[in-house]
Amino acid sequence: INRVRLSKLVNKIYIATGVSSLNDPLVKLLHKEKSINIYRGNDENVLSRFYAISNIENADIILRLTGDCPLIDPNIIDDVIKLLIKSNADYASNILKRTFPDGCDVEAFTANTLNKTYLKVIDKYSKEHVTTYMHGMNELIKKKGKFKKSSLEHVADFSKLRWTLDEQKDLEF
């Protein structure tokens, strides 16, 4: 959260979590944070949480940042947002062609793209992973949107590095 706050272009932060009581400790902790909005929605349909927040805020641009990326770089966040705007894309990220370390993932998309996705997605995987329909990179998912995409790429390839926090070995690292 503190790293996201360093972005010059993010003006509102939401934590979109599920309604399950398993999330209660997280919500309790987040209530102590200033300028953090919490939205609790369907445990299995993360896409519906994004859609609800977008409608609550009447957002133009939405970011997807995940909790397993605690080393997120605010400069990358801003660069992806700028790329989305400059390229007039529907979806922009630094994951289309991976050159940044795993754990520096930033995805940005327009509200219109989110709305189209929300109306079209029917499979459980895409509802959980939000942007699968937008970027279309998962071969197992047959239904893919036709969106203008832009890719932020680093001049050097750091994609072999792992800065994510998914497993115990990541925490130890």
N, C-alpha and C positions, 0 to 999 in steps of 0.2 A: 504494500500500500504506500509506504513512504517513497519507494522508487517511482511508482506511478505518479505520485503527487509532484515529482520533479519535472514531469512533462509540461511543456509550455502550451500545449494545445488541448489537453484533457481538461474539461471544465466540470465534470461530474463523475464521481466514482460510485458504482454500485457493486455490491457483492450479491450475486444471484445464486442462492442456495435452495436446497429442497426443504420441504415442510417436515421431513422426518425428524423425530426427536434426537437422532444421532447428530444433527446439526445444531442442536441447542447450545452446546459449549462454544461453538464458533460464533453464533449470534450473540451470546452473552459477552464474549470478548470484544466483538465488534461494536457493541453499544457504547463502549468506552472511547472509541475513536471519534474524533471530530471530522466532520465533512464526509462521512461514509454513509451511504444509503444502503439499506438491506432490503432485498426482495426475496421472499420465500414463495416458491411455487412447486409445481409438479416435480417430484423426486426424479423421475425418469425422463422427463421431457424438458431438457435444458433450453431447447429452441423456444418453447412456449414462454420461458422466463425472459429471454431476450426480447421476444415480441411484446410481452406485457410492459417491460421497462421502456422500450422504445415508444410505445403508445402513451405511457404515463408522462414521459419527458418530451414527447413530440420531437424526438431526436432526428437530426439530419444524417449524422455519421455515428456509427456504433463500432466500438472496438471489442474484440474478443481476446482477453488475456486470461490465462489459466493459473490457478493456485499452485500448480506444480512448477511454475517458473518464477521463483523468488528473486532471481538475479536479473530480472527484466531491465533493459536499458531504456531510460526515458528518451534518449536521442533516437533510438530505433523506433520507439512509439511515434515520435513526432515525424520522423522520416517516412513512415508508412502512411500516416495521415496526409502529409504533404503530397506523397505520390498518388494517393487516391484522388485528391483534389486536382492536382496538376494534370494527371492523365485522363481525368474525367471518367474514371473506371467505376464499375459497380462493386468491385472487390479488389483489395490490394493487400499484399502480405509479404513476409520474408520467408515463407515456407514453400512457395511454388517451385522455386529452384533453391534448394537448401545450400546456403553458403555461411550462414550464421550458426553458432553453436546451438545444439538442441537445448532448449530452455530459454532462448531469446525470442520465442515465437510471438509475433504480433500480427493480428488480422484486423482489417478495417473494411467496412462495407456501408453502403447507403441504406437508409430506412426502406427505400423502395425494393432493394435487393432482399432485405430481410423479410419484407411483406410477401414478396413473390415466393421466397423459400418456404415461409411458414404455411402458405396455402398449398404448396405442391408436395412437400415432404410427407411420406407416409411410413417409411421404415424406421424402426426403433433406433438403429445405429445413427442415422442422420439426425434424429431428434435429440439424441444424447450429445452428439459432437458438433452440432449447430451449423458449421460451415461446409460440411461434406458436399452438399448439393451445390453450393456456390463455387467451390474450387474444382470439384469433380475428379479429384485425384485418387479416390479409392475404387479400385477395379471391381470390388465386390458389390458396390452400389450401382445399380443399373440406371436409376433416374438421376440425371444431372442437369442443372440449369445452364442456360446459355447466357453467360454474363461476360462483360468486358472485364478482364483481369489484368492487373499490373503486379510485377514482381520486383521487390527490393532485393538487390544482391550486393554482397560485400565484394570488394576487389580481390580479396584473398578467400580461399575456401577453408572455413573453420567448421564445416559441418560434421566432422568426425569428433569434435569435442562435445562433451555431455555436461551441461550445466543445469539440468533439470532435477527435480526432486520427486521421483516416482517410486524409488525402491530404497531399501536400507543401505545398499552399497552407495547410492547417490548421497545420502546423508553423511555417511562415513567419509566420502570424498570431500 
